[in-house]
Amino acid sequence: MVRLIGMAIGAIFVFVLAWAALVPREAAAPDPVKLLHKEPREVSFAHSGPFGTFDRAQLQRGFAVYKQVCSACHGLYHIHFRNLEDIGFSEAEVKAIAAEYEVPAIDPNTGEAITRPAIPSDKWPRPFPNETAARAANNNAYPPDLSLIIKARKNGEAYVYSLLTGYGEEPPAGFEVPDGLNYNPYFHSVNIAMAQPLMVDQIEYADGTKATVDQMAKDVTAFLRWAAEPELERRRQAGIATLIFLAILTVLAWLSYRRVWAGVQH
């Protein structure tokens, strides 16, 4: 009797497996977010390609966009003020930029916490003291640090550029954007907490360049690429020099081989 019950249970189990495997299932409903999400647009820069170099004027414009727009919410934690000399600012200009900011310090006489004007060796100050304060000021959204954002996102430059210029598009009919969020098809969930950050003529460029949304987006994207890889040009120069050296070494090795074995008959 026990054997028959076991066989019956086994048969039922096999039947259920066969049913699940053979009976066609209903097609899953497509994810509406995936249908609305767009891949980043193509964008090129002076530093693109293996031989590209940074456009210092563009980097300085991008720094102006970051300083006047992005720095209110986003940090640049891995950059020191002195690093700005790499994008064309003089030592005096870097000192002046640093002096505009206050950084935490300790009074050597009393040991109390104070603030002091920043100096070139200081890191760029954080916009918020901690994550809790950042979320409290941004409707519980946490603005990411931008130091490595280009490296942290797939197709980093194209992604950041597309995100900054993707606010003009309207959501399709019937798609509701939750309160407190904004529609941007280049964001992974198409609903982003950050409001449109760039507006036409929002800042005034020192070199007279027209501050369009597209121009500012490209400039700040180039600046953030430099922030993520400030050694990019030097690494490329070292790589090219290494390839040239190896090419010359290969030719010399081949000529030496021919000379050593020239008198040997096969």
Buried (B, 14 or more C-beta within 10 A) or exposed (E): EEEEEEEEEEEEEEEEEEEEEEEEEEEEEEEEBEEBBEEBEEBEBBBEEEEBEBBBBBBBBBBBBBBEBBBEBBBBEBBBBBBBBBBBBEEEEBBEBBEEBEBEBEEEEEEEEEEEEBBBEBBBBBBBEEEEEBBEBBEEBEBBBBBBBBEEBEBBBBBBBBBBBBBEBEBEEEBEBEEEBBBBBBBBEBBBBBEBBBEEEBBEBEEEBEBBBBBBBBBBBBBBBBBBBBEBBEEBEEEEEEEEEEEEEEEEEEEEEEEEEEEEEE
